[in-house]
């Protein structure tokens, strides 16, 4: 019984650490990006599907200037999954609702 509880605690701690790492990656070199990403992460990340969560994390690998252009609606990413995620983030920013 103790081993199961310990393993469960370890899994929960690992999940918290991963979540903290993802949140930290939302902090960018541009305040404008931070405002979009951190608010969306805090409010909506847990409601995303596993595939959408993976897309969000992959999106964080994008360079700041591209990411800002996408978030501001000045440009669109080529990747369809990125387009959908950017739309979710923008929708949350302006409507304060997770889709």
NUKEBA-327869 format. One line per field, with one value per atom (N, C-alpha, C): x, y, z; residue in three letters; residue number from 1. Coordinates in nm, 2 decimals. Layout:
u = X/...
v = Y/...
w = Z/...
residuo = ALA/...
num = NUM/...
//
This chain:
u = 0.08/0.00/0.09/0.19/0.28/0.35/0.39/0.45/0.36/0.23/0.14/0.12/0.11/0.09/0.22/0.33/0.46/0.47/0.43/0.43/0.33/0.22/0.12/0.17/0.23/0.29/0.39/0.48/0.58/0.53/0.42/0.36/0.30/0.23/0.17/0.28/0.39/0.50/0.56/0.58/0.63/0.54/0.41/0.31/0.32/0.33/0.34/0.47/0.58/0.71/0.70/0.64/0.62/0.53/0.43/0.34/0.41/0.49/0.57/0.67/0.73/0.83/0.76/0.64/0.56/0.53/0.48/0.44/0.56/0.68/0.80/0.83/0.81/0.84/0.74/0.63/0.53/0.59/0.68/0.75/0.85/0.82/0.90/0.99/1.05/1.13/1.05/0.92/0.83/0.71/0.69/0.57/0.44/0.42/0.30/0.27/0.38/0.36/0.33/0.39/0.37/0.22/0.17/0.03/-0.07/-0.05/-0.13/-0.11/0.01/0.05/0.02/0.07/0.06/-0.09/-0.17/-0.31/-0.38/-0.35/-0.42/-0.37/-0.25/-0.20/-0.27/-0.27/-0.33/-0.48/-0.55/-0.69/-0.74/-0.66/-0.72/-0.64/-0.51/-0.43/-0.49/-0.54/-0.59/-0.72/-0.79/-0.91/-0.88/-0.75/-0.72/-0.71/-0.73/-0.71/-0.55/-0.52/-0.37/-0.30/-0.37/-0.31/-0.29/-0.39/-0.39/-0.28/-0.26/-0.16/-0.02/0.00/0.12/0.15/0.04/0.05/0.09/0.03/0.07/0.22/0.26/0.40/0.49/0.46/0.54/0.54/0.43/0.41/0.52/0.55/0.64/0.78/0.81/0.94/0.96/0.85/0.85/0.93/1.00/1.06/0.96/1.00/0.92/0.85/0.93/0.87/0.76/0.78/0.67/0.55/0.58/0.47/0.39/0.46/0.38/0.30/0.36/0.28/0.16/0.17/0.05/-0.05/0.00/-0.09/-0.17/-0.10/-0.16/-0.25/-0.24/-0.33/-0.26/-0.13/-0.07/-0.02/-0.01/0.03/-0.03/-0.02/-0.07/0.04/0.04/0.14/0.10/0.19/0.16/0.09/0.13/0.08/-0.06/-0.15/-0.29/-0.32/-0.25/-0.27/-0.22/-0.12/-0.07/-0.18/-0.24/-0.34/-0.46/-0.50/-0.61/-0.58/-0.45/-0.41/-0.40/-0.35/-0.34/-0.48/-0.57/-0.71/-0.77/-0.74/-0.79/-0.73/-0.60/-0.54/-0.59/-0.61/-0.66/-0.81/-0.88/-1.02/-1.03/-0.94/-0.94/-0.90/-0.80/-0.75/-0.86/-0.94/-1.04/-1.18/-1.21/-1.34/-1.33/-1.21/-1.19/-1.27/-1.28/-1.35/-1.26/-1.24/-1.17/-1.27/-1.23/-1.32/-1.31
v = -0.12/0.00/0.13/0.13/0.24/0.27/0.16/0.18/0.24/0.21/0.26/0.41/0.45/0.59/0.67/0.61/0.68/0.70/0.59/0.61/0.71/0.71/0.81/0.95/0.97/1.10/1.14/1.05/1.08/1.12/1.05/1.09/1.23/1.26/1.39/1.50/1.47/1.57/1.59/1.48/1.49/1.58/1.55/1.63/1.78/1.81/1.95/2.01/1.94/1.99/2.01/1.92/1.94/2.06/2.08/2.19/2.32/2.32/2.44/2.48/2.37/2.40/2.45/2.40/2.46/2.60/2.63/2.77/2.86/2.81/2.89/2.92/2.83/2.85/2.95/2.97/3.07/3.21/3.23/3.36/3.38/3.48/3.51/3.63/3.67/3.79/3.91/3.89/4.00/4.00/4.11/4.12/4.08/4.12/4.10/3.95/3.87/3.72/3.67/3.72/3.67/3.69/3.80/3.83/3.74/3.70/3.60/3.46/3.42/3.28/3.24/3.32/3.29/3.28/3.38/3.39/3.26/3.23/3.12/2.99/2.97/2.85/2.84/2.94/2.93/2.90/2.95/2.93/2.81/2.77/2.68/2.55/2.55/2.43/2.30/2.30/2.17/2.12/2.22/2.18/2.13/2.15/2.11/1.96/1.90/1.76/1.73/1.61/1.58/1.62/1.60/1.65/1.80/1.87/2.02/2.06/2.00/2.03/2.01/1.91/1.88/1.99/2.03/2.14/2.27/2.30/2.42/2.42/2.31/2.30/2.31/2.25/2.27/2.41/2.48/2.62/2.71/2.67/2.75/2.74/2.65/2.64/2.75/2.81/2.91/3.04/3.11/3.23/3.34/3.42/3.53/3.62/3.66/3.75/3.68/3.55/3.48/3.46/3.42/3.40/3.52/3.63/3.76/3.80/3.78/3.81/3.72/3.60/3.50/3.55/3.57/3.61/3.74/3.83/3.96/3.96/3.85/3.83/3.89/3.93/3.99/3.88/3.76/3.65/3.52/3.41/3.28/3.17/3.08/2.97/2.88/2.81/2.72/2.60/2.55/2.43/2.45/2.36/2.37/2.36/2.27/2.26/2.38/2.45/2.58/2.68/2.68/2.78/2.77/2.64/2.62/2.66/2.63/2.67/2.82/2.89/3.04/3.09/3.04/3.08/3.07/2.95/2.93/3.04/3.06/3.16/3.30/3.34/3.47/3.48/3.38/3.38/3.40/3.33/3.35/3.49/3.54/3.68/3.78/3.77/3.87/3.83/3.71/3.67/3.62/3.59/3.53/3.40/3.32/3.19/3.09/2.97/2.86/2.79/2.78/2.71/2.56
w = 0.00/0.00/0.00/0.08/0.09/-0.04/-0.11/-0.24/-0.34/-0.34/-0.43/-0.41/-0.28/-0.24/-0.28/-0.26/-0.30/-0.45/-0.52/-0.67/-0.72/-0.65/-0.69/-0.66/-0.55/-0.51/-0.61/-0.65/-0.75/-0.88/-0.92/-1.05/-1.04/-0.93/-0.91/-0.91/-0.84/-0.83/-0.97/-1.05/-1.19/-1.27/-1.26/-1.34/-1.30/-1.17/-1.13/-1.18/-1.19/-1.24/-1.39/-1.46/-1.61/-1.63/-1.56/-1.57/-1.54/-1.44/-1.41/-1.52/-1.58/-1.69/-1.81/-1.84/-1.95/-1.93/-1.81/-1.77/-1.79/-1.74/-1.75/-1.90/-1.98/-2.13/-2.19/-2.12/-2.17/-2.15/-2.07/-2.04/-2.16/-2.23/-2.35/-2.34/-2.44/-2.44/-2.47/-2.51/-2.54/-2.45/-2.38/-2.29/-2.36/-2.48/-2.55/-2.56/-2.59/-2.60/-2.46/-2.36/-2.22/-2.19/-2.22/-2.18/-2.25/-2.37/-2.44/-2.38/-2.37/-2.34/-2.19/-2.10/-1.96/-1.92/-1.96/-1.92/-1.98/-2.11/-2.17/-2.10/-2.07/-2.00/-1.87/-1.79/-1.65/-1.66/-1.75/-1.76/-1.84/-1.94/-2.04/-2.06/-2.02/-2.06/-2.01/-1.89/-1.84/-1.91/-1.98/-2.05/-2.19/-2.24/-2.38/-2.38/-2.50/-2.52/-2.51/-2.50/-2.49/-2.62/-2.73/-2.86/-2.87/-2.82/-2.81/-2.72/-2.61/-2.51/-2.58/-2.65/-2.73/-2.83/-2.90/-3.00/-2.93/-2.82/-2.74/-2.70/-2.65/-2.61/-2.74/-2.85/-2.97/-3.02/-3.00/-3.04/-2.97/-2.85/-2.77/-2.82/-2.91/-2.98/-3.09/-3.12/-3.23/-3.18/-3.28/-3.24/-3.20/-3.11/-3.06/-3.17/-3.27/-3.37/-3.45/-3.48/-3.55/-3.46/-3.34/-3.24/-3.22/-3.21/-3.19/-3.31/-3.43/-3.55/-3.56/-3.52/-3.52/-3.42/-3.30/-3.19/-3.21/-3.28/-3.31/-3.44/-3.51/-3.63/-3.75/-3.75/-3.86/-3.96/-3.92/-4.00/-3.95/-4.03/-3.99/-4.00/-3.91/-3.92/-4.04/-4.09/-4.20/-4.15/-4.03/-3.97/-3.93/-3.97/-3.94/-3.79/-3.72/-3.57/-3.50/-3.55/-3.49/-3.52/-3.64/-3.67/-3.57/-3.55/-3.45/-3.31/-3.27/-3.13/-3.12/-3.22/-3.22/-3.21/-3.28/-3.28/-3.14/-3.07/-2.93/-2.84/-2.85/-2.77/-2.79/-2.91/-2.95/-2.90/-2.92/-2.87/-2.72/-2.65/-2.50/-2.46/-2.53/-2.50/-2.51/-2.61/-2.64/-2.58/-2.55/-2.50/-2.35/-2.31/-2.17/-2.15/-2.26/-2.25/-2.32/-2.25/-2.31/-2.41/-2.53/-2.63/-2.62
residuo = UNK/UNK/UNK/UNK/UNK/UNK/UNK/UNK/UNK/UNK/UNK/UNK/UNK/UNK/UNK/UNK/UNK/UNK/UNK/UNK/UNK/UNK/UNK/UNK/UNK/UNK/UNK/UNK/UNK/UNK/UNK/UNK/UNK/UNK/UNK/UNK/UNK/UNK/UNK/UNK/UNK/UNK/UNK/UNK/UNK/UNK/UNK/UNK/UNK/UNK/UNK/UNK/UNK/UNK/UNK/UNK/UNK/UNK/UNK/UNK/UNK/UNK/UNK/UNK/UNK/UNK/UNK/UNK/UNK/UNK/UNK/UNK/UNK/UNK/UNK/UNK/UNK/UNK/UNK/UNK/UNK/UNK/UNK/UNK/UNK/UNK/UNK/UNK/UNK/UNK/UNK/UNK/UNK/UNK/UNK/UNK/UNK/UNK/UNK/UNK/UNK/UNK/UNK/UNK/UNK/UNK/UNK/UNK/UNK/UNK/UNK/UNK/UNK/UNK/UNK/UNK/UNK/UNK/UNK/UNK/UNK/UNK/UNK/UNK/UNK/UNK/UNK/UNK/UNK/UNK/UNK/UNK/UNK/UNK/UNK/UNK/UNK/UNK/UNK/UNK/UNK/UNK/UNK/UNK/UNK/UNK/UNK/UNK/UNK/UNK/UNK/UNK/UNK/UNK/UNK/UNK/UNK/UNK/UNK/UNK/UNK/UNK/UNK/UNK/UNK/UNK/UNK/UNK/UNK/UNK/UNK/UNK/UNK/UNK/UNK/UNK/UNK/UNK/UNK/UNK/UNK/UNK/UNK/UNK/UNK/UNK/UNK/UNK/UNK/UNK/UNK/UNK/UNK/UNK/UNK/UNK/UNK/UNK/UNK/UNK/UNK/UNK/UNK/UNK/UNK/UNK/UNK/UNK/UNK/UNK/UNK/UNK/UNK/UNK/UNK/UNK/UNK/UNK/UNK/UNK/UNK/UNK/UNK/UNK/UNK/UNK/UNK/UNK/UNK/UNK/UNK/UNK/UNK/UNK/UNK/UNK/UNK/UNK/UNK/UNK/UNK/UNK/UNK/UNK/UNK/UNK/UNK/UNK/UNK/UNK/UNK/UNK/UNK/UNK/UNK/UNK/UNK/UNK/UNK/UNK/UNK/UNK/UNK/UNK/UNK/UNK/UNK/UNK/UNK/UNK/UNK/UNK/UNK/UNK/UNK/UNK/UNK/UNK/UNK/UNK/UNK/UNK/UNK/UNK/UNK/UNK/UNK/UNK/UNK/UNK/UNK/UNK/UNK/UNK/UNK/UNK/UNK
num = 1/1/1/2/2/2/3/3/3/4/4/4/5/5/5/6/6/6/7/7/7/8/8/8/9/9/9/10/10/10/11/11/11/12/12/12/13/13/13/14/14/14/15/15/15/16/16/16/17/17/17/18/18/18/19/19/19/20/20/20/21/21/21/22/22/22/23/23/23/24/24/24/25/25/25/26/26/26/27/27/27/28/28/28/29/29/29/30/30/30/31/31/31/32/32/32/33/33/33/34/34/34/35/35/35/36/36/36/37/37/37/38/38/38/39/39/39/40/40/40/41/41/41/42/42/42/43/43/43/44/44/44/45/45/45/46/46/46/47/47/47/48/48/48/49/49/49/50/50/50/51/51/51/52/52/52/53/53/53/54/54/54/55/55/55/56/56/56/57/57/57/58/58/58/59/59/59/60/60/60/61/61/61/62/62/62/63/63/63/64/64/64/65/65/65/66/66/66/67/67/67/68/68/68/69/69/69/70/70/70/71/71/71/72/72/72/73/73/73/74/74/74/75/75/75/76/76/76/77/77/77/78/78/78/79/79/79/80/80/80/81/81/81/82/82/82/83/83/83/84/84/84/85/85/85/86/86/86/87/87/87/88/88/88/89/89/89/90/90/90/91/91/91/92/92/92/93/93/93/94/94/94/95/95/95/96/96/96/97/97/97/98/98/98/99/99/99
//
